[in-house]
Amino acid sequence: MVAKQEGKVVMAKVDIDDHTDLAIEYEVSAVPTVLAMKNGDVVDKFVGIKDEDQLEAFIKKLIGA
């Protein structure tokens, strides 16, 4: 889904077992948790598994498409 955005979206995966400091800082208490960030600030997030249509809607909302 991210690859389809042609560079408008970048994804980073963080292992919260190795980076508990980030999990605490961003209040991640369940996996998967997806945080959408812009300029270092969280602008949206979701917890749990989403289907392809839900992921597409989430990304389109973020990029204003």
Predicted model as a PDB file, atoms N, CA, C, CB and O in Angstrom, pLDDT in the B-factor column:
MODEL        1                                                                  
ATOM      1  N   MET A   1       0.823  -1.193   0.000  1.00 89.00           N  
ATOM      2  CA  MET A   1       0.000   0.000   0.000  1.00 89.00           C  
ATOM      3  C   MET A   1       0.868   1.259   0.000  1.00 89.00           C  
ATOM      4  CB  MET A   1      -0.937  -0.003   1.207  1.00 89.00           C  
ATOM      5  O   MET A   1       0.570   2.219  -0.710  1.00 89.00           O  
ATOM      6  N   VAL A   2       1.928   1.255   0.785  1.00 91.00           N  
ATOM      7  CA  VAL A   2       2.827   2.407   0.857  1.00 91.00           C  
ATOM      8  C   VAL A   2       3.552   2.588  -0.479  1.00 91.00           C  
ATOM      9  CB  VAL A   2       3.849   2.233   2.012  1.00 91.00           C  
ATOM     10  O   VAL A   2       3.712   3.715  -0.948  1.00 91.00           O  
ATOM     11  N   ALA A   3       3.985   1.501  -1.085  1.00 91.00           N  
ATOM     12  CA  ALA A   3       4.711   1.571  -2.354  1.00 91.00           C  
ATOM     13  C   ALA A   3       3.861   2.213  -3.448  1.00 91.00           C  
ATOM     14  CB  ALA A   3       5.151   0.172  -2.790  1.00 91.00           C  
ATOM     15  O   ALA A   3       4.398   2.880  -4.332  1.00 91.00           O  
ATOM     16  N   LYS A   4       2.557   2.024  -3.402  1.00 92.00           N  
ATOM     17  CA  LYS A   4       1.651   2.599  -4.402  1.00 92.00           C  
ATOM     18  C   LYS A   4       1.607   4.122  -4.335  1.00 92.00           C  
ATOM     19  CB  LYS A   4       0.251   2.042  -4.217  1.00 92.00           C  
ATOM     20  O   LYS A   4       1.143   4.762  -5.278  1.00 92.00           O  
ATOM     21  N   GLN A   5       2.074   4.707  -3.253  1.00 93.00           N  
ATOM     22  CA  GLN A   5       1.984   6.165  -3.063  1.00 93.00           C  
ATOM     23  C   GLN A   5       3.132   6.921  -3.716  1.00 93.00           C  
ATOM     24  CB  GLN A   5       1.950   6.491  -1.587  1.00 93.00           C  
ATOM     25  O   GLN A   5       3.195   8.148  -3.638  1.00 93.00           O  
ATOM     26  N   GLU A   6       4.030   6.199  -4.355  1.00 92.00           N  
ATOM     27  CA  GLU A   6       5.111   6.791  -5.145  1.00 92.00           C  
ATOM     28  C   GLU A   6       5.911   7.853  -4.372  1.00 92.00           C  
ATOM     29  CB  GLU A   6       4.537   7.409  -6.406  1.00 92.00           C  
ATOM     30  O   GLU A   6       6.145   8.954  -4.872  1.00 92.00           O  
ATOM     31  N   GLY A   7       6.320   7.506  -3.157  1.00 92.00           N  
ATOM     32  CA  GLY A   7       7.166   8.402  -2.382  1.00 92.00           C  
ATOM     33  C   GLY A   7       6.448   9.414  -1.514  1.00 92.00           C  
ATOM     34  O   GLY A   7       7.101  10.160  -0.785  1.00 92.00           O  
ATOM     35  N   LYS A   8       5.123   9.467  -1.567  1.00 93.00           N  
ATOM     36  CA  LYS A   8       4.378  10.417  -0.734  1.00 93.00           C  
ATOM     37  C   LYS A   8       4.308   9.966   0.722  1.00 93.00           C  
ATOM     38  CB  LYS A   8       2.968  10.603  -1.282  1.00 93.00           C  
ATOM     39  O   LYS A   8       4.039  10.762   1.621  1.00 93.00           O  
ATOM     40  N   VAL A   9       4.557   8.662   0.938  1.00 94.00           N  
ATOM     41  CA  VAL A   9       4.481   8.078   2.275  1.00 94.00           C  
ATOM     42  C   VAL A   9       5.733   7.242   2.503  1.00 94.00           C  
ATOM     43  CB  VAL A   9       3.188   7.212   2.448  1.00 94.00           C  
ATOM     44  O   VAL A   9       6.169   6.510   1.615  1.00 94.00           O  
ATOM     45  N   VAL A  10       6.302   7.354   3.686  1.00 95.00           N  
ATOM     46  CA  VAL A  10       7.457   6.543   4.068  1.00 95.00           C  
ATOM     47  C   VAL A  10       7.055   5.723   5.285  1.00 95.00           C  
ATOM     48  CB  VAL A  10       8.723   7.433   4.368  1.00 95.00           C  
ATOM     49  O   VAL A  10       6.411   6.230   6.203  1.00 95.00           O  
ATOM     50  N   MET A  11       7.440   4.454   5.281  1.00 95.00           N  
ATOM     51  CA  MET A  11       7.095   3.586   6.395  1.00 95.00           C  
ATOM     52  C   MET A  11       8.359   3.136   7.114  1.00 95.00           C  
ATOM     53  CB  MET A  11       6.287   2.371   5.909  1.00 95.00           C  
ATOM     54  O   MET A  11       9.363   2.801   6.486  1.00 95.00           O  
ATOM     55  N   ALA A  12       8.292   3.134   8.435  1.00 95.00           N  
ATOM     56  CA  ALA A  12       9.389   2.618   9.262  1.00 95.00           C  
ATOM     57  C   ALA A  12       8.796   1.647  10.273  1.00 95.00           C  
ATOM     58  CB  ALA A  12      10.169   3.783   9.985  1.00 95.00           C  
ATOM     59  O   ALA A  12       7.761   1.917  10.882  1.00 95.00           O  
ATOM     60  N   LYS A  13       9.458   0.529  10.440  1.00 96.00           N  
ATOM     61  CA  LYS A  13       9.008  -0.491  11.387  1.00 96.00           C  
ATOM     62  C   LYS A  13       9.935  -0.455  12.595  1.00 96.00           C  
ATOM     63  CB  LYS A  13       8.989  -1.919  10.730  1.00 96.00           C  
ATOM     64  O   LYS A  13      11.157  -0.411  12.451  1.00 96.00           O  
ATOM     65  N   VAL A  14       9.342  -0.474  13.788  1.00 96.00           N  
ATOM     66  CA  VAL A  14      10.124  -0.413  15.018  1.00 96.00           C  
ATOM     67  C   VAL A  14       9.784  -1.630  15.869  1.00 96.00           C  
ATOM     68  CB  VAL A  14       9.850   0.911  15.800  1.00 96.00           C  
ATOM     69  O   VAL A  14       8.611  -1.913  16.114  1.00 96.00           O  
ATOM     70  N   ASP A  15      10.796  -2.342  16.313  1.00 97.00           N  
ATOM     71  CA  ASP A  15      10.611  -3.473  17.226  1.00 97.00           C  
ATOM     72  C   ASP A  15      10.513  -2.902  18.638  1.00 97.00           C  
ATOM     73  CB  ASP A  15      11.793  -4.525  17.107  1.00 97.00           C  
ATOM     74  O   ASP A  15      11.511  -2.452  19.201  1.00 97.00           O  
ATOM     75  N   ILE A  16       9.318  -2.922  19.201  1.00 96.00           N  
ATOM     76  CA  ILE A  16       9.130  -2.285  20.512  1.00 96.00           C  
ATOM     77  C   ILE A  16       9.785  -3.069  21.642  1.00 96.00           C  
ATOM     78  CB  ILE A  16       7.651  -2.124  20.802  1.00 96.00           C  
ATOM     79  O   ILE A  16       9.960  -2.536  22.738  1.00 96.00           O  
ATOM     80  N   ASP A  17      10.152  -4.333  21.394  1.00 96.00           N  
ATOM     81  CA  ASP A  17      10.907  -5.072  22.410  1.00 96.00           C  
ATOM     82  C   ASP A  17      12.329  -4.528  22.504  1.00 96.00           C  
ATOM     83  CB  ASP A  17      10.929  -6.587  22.084  1.00 96.00           C  
ATOM     84  O   ASP A  17      12.915  -4.493  23.586  1.00 96.00           O  
ATOM     85  N   ASP A  18      12.879  -4.106  21.373  1.00 97.00           N  
ATOM     86  CA  ASP A  18      14.223  -3.534  21.356  1.00 97.00           C  
ATOM     87  C   ASP A  18      14.231  -2.037  21.664  1.00 97.00           C  
ATOM     88  CB  ASP A  18      14.865  -3.779  20.010  1.00 97.00           C  
ATOM     89  O   ASP A  18      15.260  -1.492  22.064  1.00 97.00           O  
ATOM     90  N   HIS A  19      13.108  -1.380  21.482  1.00 97.00           N  
ATOM     91  CA  HIS A  19      13.022   0.076  21.660  1.00 97.00           C  
ATOM     92  C   HIS A  19      11.847   0.429  22.575  1.00 97.00           C  
ATOM     93  CB  HIS A  19      12.868   0.787  20.288  1.00 97.00           C  
ATOM     94  O   HIS A  19      10.920   1.134  22.176  1.00 97.00           O  
ATOM     95  N   THR A  20      11.908  -0.072  23.793  1.00 96.00           N  
ATOM     96  CA  THR A  20      10.813   0.173  24.738  1.00 96.00           C  
ATOM     97  C   THR A  20      10.638   1.654  25.038  1.00 96.00           C  
ATOM     98  CB  THR A  20      11.059  -0.584  26.032  1.00 96.00           C  
ATOM     99  O   THR A  20       9.538   2.096  25.369  1.00 96.00           O  
ATOM    100  N   ASP A  21      11.724   2.427  24.923  1.00 97.00           N  
ATOM    101  CA  ASP A  21      11.629   3.863  25.155  1.00 97.00           C  
ATOM    102  C   ASP A  21      10.659   4.512  24.169  1.00 97.00           C  
ATOM    103  CB  ASP A  21      13.014   4.515  25.044  1.00 97.00           C  
ATOM    104  O   ASP A  21       9.880   5.386  24.549  1.00 97.00           O  
ATOM    105  N   LEU A  22      10.702   4.090  22.911  1.00 96.00           N  
ATOM    106  CA  LEU A  22       9.770   4.636  21.911  1.00 96.00           C  
ATOM    107  C   LEU A  22       8.343   4.176  22.182  1.00 96.00           C  
ATOM    108  CB  LEU A  22      10.194   4.216  20.492  1.00 96.00           C  
ATOM    109  O   LEU A  22       7.400   4.953  22.032  1.00 96.00           O  
ATOM    110  N   ALA A  23       8.181   2.920  22.579  1.00 97.00           N  
ATOM    111  CA  ALA A  23       6.846   2.411  22.893  1.00 97.00           C  
ATOM    112  C   ALA A  23       6.217   3.219  24.021  1.00 97.00           C  
ATOM    113  CB  ALA A  23       6.909   0.923  23.276  1.00 97.00           C  
ATOM    114  O   ALA A  23       5.030   3.543  23.975  1.00 97.00           O  
ATOM    115  N   ILE A  24       7.004   3.536  25.015  1.00 97.00           N  
ATOM    116  CA  ILE A  24       6.505   4.337  26.140  1.00 97.00           C  
ATOM    117  C   ILE A  24       6.208   5.761  25.691  1.00 97.00           C  
ATOM    118  CB  ILE A  24       7.525   4.347  27.297  1.00 97.00           C  
ATOM    119  O   ILE A  24       5.152   6.307  26.007  1.00 97.00           O  
ATOM    120  N   GLU A  25       7.137   6.360  24.955  1.00 97.00           N  
ATOM    121  CA  GLU A  25       6.971   7.748  24.514  1.00 97.00           C  
ATOM    122  C   GLU A  25       5.715   7.931  23.663  1.00 97.00           C  
ATOM    123  CB  GLU A  25       8.197   8.197  23.725  1.00 97.00           C  
ATOM    124  O   GLU A  25       5.010   8.931  23.795  1.00 97.00           O  
ATOM    125  N   TYR A  26       5.439   6.953  22.783  1.00 97.00           N  
ATOM    126  CA  TYR A  26       4.293   7.072  21.884  1.00 97.00           C  
ATOM    127  C   TYR A  26       3.080   6.271  22.352  1.00 97.00           C  
ATOM    128  CB  TYR A  26       4.686   6.625  20.500  1.00 97.00           C  
ATOM    129  O   TYR A  26       2.128   6.081  21.595  1.00 97.00           O  
ATOM    130  N   GLU A  27       3.116   5.801  23.598  1.00 96.00           N  
ATOM    131  CA  GLU A  27       1.997   5.114  24.245  1.00 96.00           C  
ATOM    132  C   GLU A  27       1.497   3.924  23.431  1.00 96.00           C  
ATOM    133  CB  GLU A  27       0.859   6.087  24.476  1.00 96.00           C  
ATOM    134  O   GLU A  27       0.293   3.748  23.242  1.00 96.00           O  
ATOM    135  N   VAL A  28       2.434   3.111  22.954  1.00 97.00           N  
ATOM    136  CA  VAL A  28       2.084   1.899  22.219  1.00 97.00           C  
ATOM    137  C   VAL A  28       1.895   0.786  23.234  1.00 97.00           C  
ATOM    138  CB  VAL A  28       3.182   1.525  21.159  1.00 97.00           C  
ATOM    139  O   VAL A  28       2.837   0.385  23.918  1.00 97.00           O  
ATOM    140  N   SER A  29       0.652   0.286  23.325  1.00 94.00           N  
ATOM    141  CA  SER A  29       0.365  -0.769  24.282  1.00 94.00           C  
ATOM    142  C   SER A  29      -0.124  -2.045  23.607  1.00 94.00           C  
ATOM    143  CB  SER A  29      -0.660  -0.292  25.276  1.00 94.00           C  
ATOM    144  O   SER A  29      -0.324  -3.059  24.277  1.00 94.00           O  
ATOM    145  N   ALA A  30      -0.318  -2.009  22.299  1.00 96.00           N  
ATOM    146  CA  ALA A  30      -0.764  -3.180  21.554  1.00 96.00           C  
ATOM    147  C   ALA A  30      -0.067  -3.206  20.199  1.00 96.00           C  
ATOM    148  CB  ALA A  30      -2.307  -3.178  21.382  1.00 96.00           C  
ATOM    149  O   ALA A  30       0.365  -2.179  19.676  1.00 96.00           O  
ATOM    150  N   VAL A  31       0.026  -4.410  19.651  1.00 96.00           N  
ATOM    151  CA  VAL A  31       0.670  -4.586  18.352  1.00 96.00           C  
ATOM    152  C   VAL A  31      -0.336  -5.244  17.419  1.00 96.00           C  
ATOM    153  CB  VAL A  31       1.982  -5.441  18.469  1.00 96.00           C  
ATOM    154  O   VAL A  31      -0.983  -6.208  17.828  1.00 96.00           O  
ATOM    155  N   PRO A  32      -0.498  -4.781  16.207  1.00 96.00           N  
ATOM    156  CA  PRO A  32       0.213  -3.656  15.614  1.00 96.00           C  
ATOM    157  C   PRO A  32      -0.411  -2.309  15.971  1.00 96.00           C  
ATOM    158  CB  PRO A  32       0.257  -3.814  14.117  1.00 96.00           C  
ATOM    159  O   PRO A  32      -1.628  -2.195  16.118  1.00 96.00           O  
ATOM    160  N   THR A  33       0.422  -1.313  16.104  1.00 98.00           N  
ATOM    161  CA  THR A  33      -0.001   0.075  16.229  1.00 98.00           C  
ATOM    162  C   THR A  33       0.685   0.839  15.102  1.00 98.00           C  
ATOM    163  CB  THR A  33       0.355   0.679  17.652  1.00 98.00           C  
ATOM    164  O   THR A  33       1.898   0.733  14.921  1.00 98.00           O  
ATOM    165  N   VAL A  34      -0.087   1.597  14.356  1.00 97.00           N  
ATOM    166  CA  VAL A  34       0.458   2.389  13.256  1.00 97.00           C  
ATOM    167  C   VAL A  34       0.282   3.866  13.600  1.00 97.00           C  
ATOM    168  CB  VAL A  34      -0.241   2.037  11.895  1.00 97.00           C  
ATOM    169  O   VAL A  34      -0.831   4.337  13.832  1.00 97.00           O  
ATOM    170  N   LEU A  35       1.397   4.580  13.628  1.00 97.00           N  
ATOM    171  CA  LEU A  35       1.379   6.016  13.895  1.00 97.00           C  
ATOM    172  C   LEU A  35       1.688   6.751  12.600  1.00 97.00           C  
ATOM    173  CB  LEU A  35       2.398   6.400  15.013  1.00 97.00           C  
ATOM    174  O   LEU A  35       2.658   6.428  11.914  1.00 97.00           O  
ATOM    175  N   ALA A  36       0.875   7.727  12.269  1.00 97.00           N  
ATOM    176  CA  ALA A  36       1.148   8.593  11.121  1.00 97.00           C  
ATOM    177  C   ALA A  36       1.766   9.862  11.664  1.00 97.00           C  
ATOM    178  CB  ALA A  36      -0.155   8.898  10.285  1.00 97.00           C  
ATOM    179  O   ALA A  36       1.184  10.543  12.508  1.00 97.00           O  
ATOM    180  N   MET A  37       2.968  10.175  11.164  1.00 96.00           N  
ATOM    181  CA  MET A  37       3.695  11.328  11.679  1.00 96.00           C  
ATOM    182  C   MET A  37       4.004  12.309  10.562  1.00 96.00           C  
ATOM    183  CB  MET A  37       4.986  10.887  12.368  1.00 96.00           C  
ATOM    184  O   MET A  37       4.252  11.927   9.418  1.00 96.00           O  
ATOM    185  N   LYS A  38       3.980  13.584  10.928  1.00 93.00           N  
ATOM    186  CA  LYS A  38       4.359  14.636  10.001  1.00 93.00           C  
ATOM    187  C   LYS A  38       5.171  15.654  10.785  1.00 93.00           C  
ATOM    188  CB  LYS A  38       3.104  15.295   9.324  1.00 93.00           C  
ATOM    189  O   LYS A  38       4.725  16.158  11.816  1.00 93.00           O  
ATOM    190  N   ASN A  39       6.361  15.952  10.291  1.00 93.00           N  
ATOM    191  CA  ASN A  39       7.260  16.900  10.960  1.00 93.00           C  
ATOM    192  C   ASN A  39       7.503  16.531  12.425  1.00 93.00           C  
ATOM    193  CB  ASN A  39       6.687  18.313  10.875  1.00 93.00           C  
ATOM    194  O   ASN A  39       7.619  17.409  13.281  1.00 93.00           O  
ATOM    195  N   GLY A  40       7.578  15.226  12.708  1.00 93.00           N  
ATOM    196  CA  GLY A  40       7.873  14.753  14.053  1.00 93.00           C  
ATOM    197  C   GLY A  40       6.703  14.659  14.998  1.00 93.00           C  
ATOM    198  O   GLY A  40       6.869  14.256  16.149  1.00 93.00           O  
ATOM    199  N   ASP A  41       5.513  15.025  14.533  1.00 96.00           N  
ATOM    200  CA  ASP A  41       4.313  14.971  15.376  1.00 96.00           C  
ATOM    201  C   ASP A  41       3.371  13.874  14.893  1.00 96.00           C  
ATOM    202  CB  ASP A  41       3.586  16.334  15.378  1.00 96.00           C  
ATOM    203  O   ASP A  41       3.236  13.654  13.690  1.00 96.00           O  
ATOM    204  N   VAL A  42       2.717  13.183  15.834  1.00 97.00           N  
ATOM    205  CA  VAL A  42       1.719  12.179  15.487  1.00 97.00           C  
ATOM    206  C   VAL A  42       0.463  12.908  15.032  1.00 97.00           C  
ATOM    207  CB  VAL A  42       1.418  11.225  16.694  1.00 97.00           C  
ATOM    208  O   VAL A  42      -0.091  13.721  15.772  1.00 97.00           O  
ATOM    209  N   VAL A  43       0.014  12.616  13.809  1.00 97.00           N  
ATOM    210  CA  VAL A  43      -1.180  13.279  13.279  1.00 97.00           C  
ATOM    211  C   VAL A  43      -2.381  12.329  13.212  1.00 97.00           C  
ATOM    212  CB  VAL A  43      -0.890  13.844  11.890  1.00 97.00           C  
ATOM    213  O   VAL A  43      -3.522  12.777  13.098  1.00 97.00           O  
ATOM    214  N   ASP A  44      -2.125  11.030  13.282  1.00 97.00           N  
ATOM    215  CA  ASP A  44      -3.201  10.049  13.291  1.00 97.00           C  
ATOM    216  C   ASP A  44      -2.606   8.709  13.679  1.00 97.00           C  
ATOM    217  CB  ASP A  44      -3.919   9.969  11.905  1.00 97.00           C  
ATOM    218  O   ASP A  44      -1.390   8.526  13.629  1.00 97.00           O  
ATOM    219  N   LYS A  45      -3.464   7.765  14.068  1.00 97.00           N  
ATOM    220  CA  LYS A  45      -2.975   6.432  14.397  1.00 97.00           C  
ATOM    221  C   LYS A  45      -4.121   5.442  14.383  1.00 97.00           C  
ATOM    222  CB  LYS A  45      -2.279   6.425  15.763  1.00 97.00           C  
ATOM    223  O   LYS A  45      -5.292   5.814  14.444  1.00 97.00           O  
ATOM    224  N   PHE A  46      -3.754   4.164  14.301  1.00 97.00           N  
ATOM    225  CA  PHE A  46      -4.732   3.107  14.511  1.00 97.00           C  
ATOM    226  C   PHE A  46      -4.040   1.923  15.163  1.00 97.00           C  
ATOM    227  CB  PHE A  46      -5.404   2.691  13.177  1.00 97.00           C  
ATOM    228  O   PHE A  46      -2.824   1.755  15.069  1.00 97.00           O  
ATOM    229  N   VAL A  47      -4.851   1.106  15.830  1.00 97.00           N  
ATOM    230  CA  VAL A  47      -4.365  -0.087  16.509  1.00 97.00           C  
ATOM    231  C   VAL A  47      -5.135  -1.274  15.952  1.00 97.00           C  
ATOM    232  CB  VAL A  47      -4.530   0.023  18.067  1.00 97.00           C  
ATOM    233  O   VAL A  47      -6.357  -1.224  15.810  1.00 97.00           O  
ATOM    234  N   GLY A  48      -4.418  -2.328  15.643  1.00 97.00           N  
ATOM    235  CA  GLY A  48      -5.054  -3.540  15.151  1.00 97.00           C  
ATOM    236  C   GLY A  48      -4.869  -3.712  13.654  1.00 97.00           C  
ATOM    237  O   GLY A  48      -4.323  -2.852  12.963  1.00 97.00           O  
ATOM    238  N   ILE A  49      -5.339  -4.841  13.186  1.00 97.00           N  
ATOM    239  CA  ILE A  49      -5.186  -5.186  11.775  1.00 97.00           C  
ATOM    240  C   ILE A  49      -6.312  -4.552  10.966  1.00 97.00           C  
ATOM    241  CB  ILE A  49      -5.176  -6.723  11.582  1.00 97.00           C  
ATOM    242  O   ILE A  49      -7.474  -4.579  11.369  1.00 97.00           O  
ATOM    243  N   LYS A  50      -5.953  -3.985   9.830  1.00 97.00           N  
ATOM    244  CA  LYS A  50      -6.924  -3.362   8.925  1.00 97.00           C  
ATOM    245  C   LYS A  50      -6.874  -4.083   7.581  1.00 97.00           C  
ATOM    246  CB  LYS A  50      -6.634  -1.831   8.748  1.00 97.00           C  
ATOM    247  O   LYS A  50      -5.832  -4.610   7.191  1.00 97.00           O  
ATOM    248  N   ASP A  51      -7.996  -4.102   6.880  1.00 97.00           N  
ATOM    249  CA  ASP A  51      -7.978  -4.697   5.549  1.00 97.00           C  
ATOM    250  C   ASP A  51      -7.455  -3.668   4.541  1.00 97.00           C  
ATOM    251  CB  ASP A  51      -9.398  -5.196   5.145  1.00 97.00           C  
ATOM    252  O   ASP A  51      -7.230  -2.507   4.883  1.00 97.00           O  
ATOM    253  N   GLU A  52      -7.268  -4.107   3.312  1.00 95.00           N  
ATOM    254  CA  GLU A  52      -6.656  -3.244   2.300  1.00 95.00           C  
ATOM    255  C   GLU A  52      -7.438  -1.948   2.068  1.00 95.00           C  
ATOM    256  CB  GLU A  52      -6.533  -3.999   0.994  1.00 95.00           C  
ATOM    257  O   GLU A  52      -6.844  -0.880   1.924  1.00 95.00           O  
ATOM    258  N   ASP A  53      -8.753  -2.043   2.032  1.00 96.00           N  
ATOM    259  CA  ASP A  53      -9.578  -0.845   1.818  1.00 96.00           C  
ATOM    260  C   ASP A  53      -9.424   0.148   2.967  1.00 96.00           C  
ATOM    261  CB  ASP A  53     -11.056  -1.235   1.662  1.00 96.00           C  
ATOM    262  O   ASP A  53      -9.360   1.356   2.737  1.00 96.00           O  
ATOM    263  N   GLN A  54      -9.364  -0.346   4.186  1.00 97.00           N  
ATOM    264  CA  GLN A  54      -9.196   0.519   5.350  1.00 97.00           C  
ATOM    265  C   GLN A  54      -7.818   1.190   5.338  1.00 97.00           C  
ATOM    266  CB  GLN A  54      -9.385  -0.288   6.647  1.00 97.00           C  
ATOM    267  O   GLN A  54      -7.693   2.372   5.660  1.00 97.00           O  
ATOM    268  N   LEU A  55      -6.784   0.422   4.962  1.00 96.00           N  
ATOM    269  CA  LEU A  55      -5.445   1.003   4.863  1.00 96.00           C  
ATOM    270  C   LEU A  55      -5.387   2.077   3.790  1.00 96.00           C  
ATOM    271  CB  LEU A  55      -4.414  -0.081   4.568  1.00 96.00           C  
ATOM    272  O   LEU A  55      -4.786   3.133   3.989  1.00 96.00           O  
ATOM    273  N   GLU A  56      -6.007   1.806   2.665  1.00 95.00           N  
ATOM    274  CA  GLU A  56      -6.019   2.782   1.571  1.00 95.00           C  
ATOM    275  C   GLU A  56      -6.726   4.066   2.007  1.00 95.00           C  
ATOM    276  CB  GLU A  56      -6.710   2.189   0.319  1.00 95.00           C  
ATOM    277  O   GLU A  56      -6.246   5.161   1.716  1.00 95.00           O  
ATOM    278  N   ALA A  57      -7.856   3.946   2.700  1.00 96.00           N  
ATOM    279  CA  ALA A  57      -8.593   5.115   3.168  1.00 96.00           C  
ATOM    280  C   ALA A  57      -7.749   5.901   4.184  1.00 96.00           C  
ATOM    281  CB  ALA A  57      -9.947   4.686   3.796  1.00 96.00           C  
ATOM    282  O   ALA A  57      -7.742   7.132   4.165  1.00 96.00           O  
ATOM    283  N   PHE A  58      -7.045   5.192   5.064  1.00 97.00           N  
ATOM    284  CA  PHE A  58      -6.190   5.846   6.067  1.00 97.00           C  
ATOM    285  C   PHE A  58      -5.098   6.659   5.371  1.00 97.00           C  
ATOM    286  CB  PHE A  58      -5.554   4.793   7.023  1.00 97.00           C  
ATOM    287  O   PHE A  58      -4.868   7.817   5.717  1.00 97.00           O  
ATOM    288  N   ILE A  59      -4.435   6.060   4.405  1.00 96.00           N  
ATOM    289  CA  ILE A  59      -3.347   6.749   3.692  1.00 96.00           C  
ATOM    290  C   ILE A  59      -3.872   7.913   2.870  1.00 96.00           C  
ATOM    291  CB  ILE A  59      -2.599   5.772   2.783  1.00 96.00           C  
ATOM    292  O   ILE A  59      -3.265   8.984   2.859  1.00 96.00           O  
ATOM    293  N   LYS A  60      -4.980   7.722   2.188  1.00 95.00           N  
ATOM    294  CA  LYS A  60      -5.541   8.813   1.365  1.00 95.00           C  
ATOM    295  C   LYS A  60      -5.929  10.002   2.245  1.00 95.00           C  
ATOM    296  CB  LYS A  60      -6.779   8.317   0.562  1.00 95.00           C  
ATOM    297  O   LYS A  60      -5.747  11.154   1.853  1.00 95.00           O  
ATOM    298  N   LYS A  61      -6.459   9.723   3.423  1.00 95.00           N  
ATOM    299  CA  LYS A  61      -6.815  10.796   4.349  1.00 95.00           C  
ATOM    300  C   LYS A  61      -5.559  11.583   4.758  1.00 95.00           C  
ATOM    301  CB  LYS A  61      -7.529  10.217   5.604  1.00 95.00           C  
ATOM    302  O   LYS A  61      -5.599  12.806   4.885  1.00 95.00           O  
ATOM    303  N   LEU A  62      -4.459  10.874   4.960  1.00 93.00           N  
ATOM    304  CA  LEU A  62      -3.211  11.521   5.372  1.00 93.00           C  
ATOM    305  C   LEU A  62      -2.612  12.409   4.295  1.00 93.00           C  
ATOM    306  CB  LEU A  62      -2.205  10.481   5.770  1.00 93.00           C  
ATOM    307  O   LEU A  62      -2.104  13.493   4.581  1.00 93.00           O  
ATOM    308  N   ILE A  63      -2.676  11.939   3.044  1.00 92.00           N  
ATOM    309  CA  ILE A  63      -2.033  12.698   1.968  1.00 92.00           C  
ATOM    310  C   ILE A  63      -3.002  13.648   1.286  1.00 92.00           C  
ATOM    311  CB  ILE A  63      -1.439  11.752   0.941  1.00 92.00           C  
ATOM    312  O   ILE A  63      -2.619  14.380   0.373  1.00 92.00           O  
ATOM    313  N   GLY A  64      -4.248  13.641   1.723  1.00 90.00           N  
ATOM    314  CA  GLY A  64      -5.232  14.561   1.177  1.00 90.00           C  
ATOM    315  C   GLY A  64      -5.714  14.186  -0.208  1.00 90.00           C  
ATOM    316  O   GLY A  64      -6.103  15.056  -0.987  1.00 90.00           O  
ATOM    317  N   ALA A  65      -5.695  12.915  -0.522  1.00 63.00           N  
ATOM    318  CA  ALA A  65      -6.153  12.471  -1.859  1.00 63.00           C  
ATOM    319  C   ALA A  65      -7.627  12.171  -1.853  1.00 63.00           C  
ATOM    320  CB  ALA A  65      -5.383  11.231  -2.319  1.00 63.00           C  
ATOM    321  O   ALA A  65      -8.183  11.787  -2.882  1.00 63.00           O  
TER     322      ALA A  65                                                      
ENDMDL                                                                          
END                                                                             
